[in-house]
Amino acid sequence: MLSRWIENQVWLGAAQAGITMVAALLVVWVTDRLKLGLKKDILVSLGRGIVQIVLVGFLLTVIFSADLWIAIPVILGMIAIASVMTIQRVKNIPNALWISLVGIAAGAGLVISVMTFLGVIEQALTSIIPIGSMMVYGAMNTNALMIERFRSEVTSHVGQIEAGLALGASPEQVIRPYTRRAVSAALTPNINGLRSLGIVWIPGAMAGMVLSGQNPAYAGFYQFVVSGSIFVTASITVLISIVLLRKQVFSKAEQLLLRAGEGV
C-alpha cells in the first residue's frame, strides 16, 4: 500500500520504519503499564537502532564505491566495537576486553579471510562487509554468553572447586565441567539456528536473494554458507576465549581467585 503512495525509495523506507516504530512504542506502552521496568532500555535501544542503521546505510553508499582494501579497517573497527560491547554486558571480569578482542578477531578474521580467499564469499565490498558484520555480531553475542555463563558456573561452585583442589586435583580437572557447560550454553543458540534453518525460519540473506530474483535453490545454498560461517566464527571465538579466560581463574599457586560479587 505504501509503495503506491510513495515513489521515492528513501522516503518509502522512512515511512515503513515509522510504522514499525509505532508498533514498537505500543509494546513499550504495554510494558510500562505492566511495570516491567523495561521502558528506558527499550526506548534507548529503539532510538540507537534507528539512528545507527540509517547512518550506516548512508555510510555504506560511500564505502561501497571505495577500493576493496577498505574492508580491512571496516571489519577491524567492527571487531573493536564488538569487544567493547561484550564487556559492557559482562560485569566484573578484568581482562575481558583483551580476551574478547583476541577471540573475536581470531574467529572473525580467520573465517572471513579464508572464505574470501577461496571465493566462498565474493571478493566485493557488497559481500565482505555485510557478511563479515554478521560473523562479528554472532561472535560477540556468543562470546558474551560464554563469559557470563562461565563466571556464573564458577562462582556457584566455589566449594566444589576448592574441595577438588584440596584433594589434589589439578586446576584443569576441577574447572573442566564448568568450561564445558559455558561453551555448550553459548553455542546452543547457534546450533538450534542451524537445526531449524529453512524449517522454522528463512533468514534475511536467503529472503533477500529470493526477493531480488535469484534462484531459490542457490539462495538456500548461500544461506547455509552464511549461517555455517557464523557458527564457525562463533565456535572459534568462544574456544579461544575460554582457554584465555580459565587461565585467569587460578593464581600461580593454583588458588581459586574468582568469587561471587568479585572479578577474576
C-alpha positions in Angstrom: 0.0 0.0 0.0 2.8 2.4 0.9 4.6 1.8 -2.3 1.5 3.1 -4.2 1.7 6.4 -2.4 5.4 6.9 -2.1 7.7 6.5 -5.1 11.0 7.7 -3.6 12.7 4.7 -2.1 14.3 6.6 0.8 11.0 8.2 1.8 9.3 4.8 1.4 11.9 3.3 3.8 11.3 6.1 6.3 7.6 5.5 6.2 8.0 1.8 6.7 10.4 2.4 9.6 7.9 4.9 11.1 5.1 2.3 11.2 7.5 -0.2 12.7 8.4 2.4 15.4 4.8 3.0 16.2 4.3 -0.8 16.8 7.4 -0.9 19.0 6.2 2.1 21.0 2.9 0.2 21.6 5.0 -2.6 23.1 6.8 0.0 25.3 3.4 1.3 26.5 2.3 -2.2 27.5 5.5 -3.0 29.3 5.2 0.3 31.2 1.6 -0.4 32.2 2.7 -3.8 33.5 5.6 -2.1 35.4 8.2 -4.4 34.0 11.0 -1.8 34.2 11.9 -2.1 30.5 10.7 1.2 29.3 14.1 3.1 29.3 16.1 0.2 27.9 13.6 -0.4 25.0 13.4 3.3 24.2 17.1 3.8 24.2 17.6 0.6 22.1 14.9 1.8 19.6 16.5 5.2 19.3 20.0 4.0 18.9 18.9 1.2 16.5 17.1 3.5 14.0 19.8 6.2 14.1 22.7 3.8 13.8 21.3 1.6 11.0 20.2 4.6 8.9 23.6 6.3 9.3 25.3 3.0 8.3 23.0 2.8 5.3 24.2 6.2 4.1 27.8 5.4 5.0 27.7 2.2 3.0 26.8 4.1 -0.1 30.1 5.8 0.2 32.1 2.8 1.3 30.8 0.5 -1.5 32.3 2.9 -4.0 35.8 2.7 -2.5 38.6 0.2 -3.2 38.4 -3.4 -1.8 41.1 -2.8 0.9 38.8 -0.5 2.8 37.1 -3.7 4.0 40.0 -4.4 6.4 39.7 -1.2 8.6 35.9 -1.5 8.5 35.9 -5.1 9.8 38.6 -4.3 12.3 36.5 -1.4 13.6 33.5 -3.7 13.9 35.6 -6.2 15.9 36.9 -3.4 18.3 33.4 -2.1 18.9 32.0 -5.7 19.4 34.7 -6.3 22.0 33.8 -3.2 23.9 30.1 -4.0 23.8 30.9 -7.5 25.1 32.4 -6.2 28.3 29.5 -3.9 28.8 27.3 -6.9 29.1 29.7 -8.9 31.3 30.5 -7.2 34.6 33.5 -7.6 36.9 35.7 -9.6 34.6 39.1 -8.0 34.4 40.9 -8.5 31.0 37.5 -9.3 29.4 38.2 -6.7 26.8 41.5 -8.2 25.8 40.1 -11.7 25.9 37.1 -10.7 23.7 39.3 -8.8 21.3 41.6 -11.7 20.7 38.8 -14.2 20.5 36.6 -12.2 18.1 39.5 -11.1 16.0 40.8 -14.6 15.6 37.4 -16.1 14.8 36.0 -13.5 12.5 39.4 -12.6 11.0 40.2 -16.2 10.1 36.9 -17.2 8.7 36.4 -14.0 6.7 39.9 -14.2 5.2 39.7 -17.9 4.3 36.2 -17.7 2.9 37.1 -14.7 0.8 40.3 -16.2 -0.4 38.6 -19.4 -1.5 35.8 -17.4 -3.2 33.1 -18.7 -1.0 32.4 -15.1 -0.2 32.6 -12.9 -3.3 35.6 -10.6 -3.3 33.4 -7.5 -3.3 32.7 -4.9 -0.6 28.9 -5.5 -1.0 29.5 -9.1 0.1 32.5 -8.9 2.5 31.2 -6.1 4.8 27.6 -7.3 5.3 28.5 -10.9 5.8 31.6 -10.0 7.9 29.4 -7.9 10.1 27.1 -10.9 10.7 30.1 -13.0 11.7 31.4 -10.4 14.1 27.9 -9.9 15.6 27.4 -13.6 16.1 30.9 -13.9 17.7 30.1 -11.0 20.0 26.9 -12.5 21.3 28.2 -16.0 21.7 31.4 -14.8 23.5 29.4 -12.6 25.9 27.1 -15.6 26.7 30.1 -17.8 27.3 31.9 -15.4 29.6 28.8 -14.7 31.6 27.9 -18.4 31.9 31.5 -19.3 32.9 31.6 -16.7 35.6 28.2 -17.9 36.9 29.2 -21.5 36.9 32.5 -20.9 38.8 31.1 -18.6 41.4 28.2 -21.0 42.0 30.6 -23.9 42.6 33.4 -22.4 44.6 33.1 -25.0 47.3 33.4 -28.0 44.9 36.3 -26.4 43.1 38.3 -25.7 46.2 37.5 -29.2 47.6 38.8 -30.7 44.4 42.0 -28.7 44.6 42.4 -29.7 48.3 42.1 -33.4 47.3 45.0 -33.0 44.8 43.1 -32.4 41.5 44.7 -30.1 39.0 43.0 -26.7 38.1 42.3 -28.0 34.6 40.5 -31.0 36.1 38.3 -29.1 38.5 37.4 -26.4 36.1 36.7 -28.6 33.1 32.9 -29.3 33.8 32.2 -25.6 34.1 34.1 -24.7 31.0 32.2 -27.4 29.1 28.8 -26.0 30.3 29.8 -22.4 29.5 30.8 -23.3 25.9 27.8 -25.6 25.4 25.3 -22.9 26.7 26.9 -20.2 24.5 26.8 -22.4 21.3 23.3 -23.8 21.8 21.5 -20.9 20.1 23.8 -21.2 17.1 23.3 -25.0 16.9 19.5 -24.5 17.3 19.6 -21.9 14.5 21.3 -24.4 12.1 18.9 -27.2 13.1 15.8 -25.0 12.4 17.3 -23.4 9.2 14.7 -23.3 6.5 12.1 -25.1 8.5 11.2 -22.7 11.3 12.8 -19.6 9.8 14.1 -18.3 6.5 17.0 -15.9 7.3 17.5 -12.5 5.8 20.2 -13.4 3.3 18.1 -16.1 1.6 14.9 -14.0 1.7 16.7 -11.0 0.2 18.2 -13.1 -2.6 14.8 -14.7 -3.4 13.1 -11.3 -3.4 15.8 -9.9 -5.8 15.1 -12.7 -8.3 17.9 -15.2 -7.5 17.3 -18.9 -7.9 15.8 -20.1 -4.6 17.9 -23.3 -4.6 21.1 -21.2 -4.9 19.8 -18.8 -2.3 19.4 -21.8 0.0 23.0 -23.0 -0.5 24.3 -19.5 0.1 22.2 -19.0 3.2 23.9 -22.1 4.6 27.2 -20.6 3.7 26.4 -17.5 5.7 24.8 -19.4 8.7 27.6 -22.0 8.7 30.3 -19.3 8.6 28.6 -17.5 11.5 28.6 -20.8 13.5 32.3 -21.5 12.7 33.3 -17.9 13.7 31.4 -18.1 17.0 32.9 -21.5 17.8 36.5 -20.4 17.2 35.8 -17.3 19.2 34.5 -19.0 22.3 37.1 -21.8 22.2 39.9 -19.3 22.2 38.3 -17.0 24.8 37.6 -19.9 27.2 41.2 -21.0 27.0 42.4 -17.5 27.8 39.7 -16.9 30.5 40.2 -20.1 32.5 43.9 -19.3 32.9 43.0 -16.3 35.0 40.7 -18.1 37.4 43.6 -19.5 39.3 46.7 -17.9 40.8 50.2 -19.2 40.2 49.9 -21.1 43.4 46.7 -22.8 42.0 44.3 -21.0 44.2 40.9 -20.0 43.0 40.6 -16.3 42.5 37.0 -15.9 41.3 34.3 -15.3 43.9 30.7 -14.3 43.7 30.5 -10.5 43.6 34.1 -10.1 42.6 36.2 -10.1 39.4 38.9 -12.5 38.4 
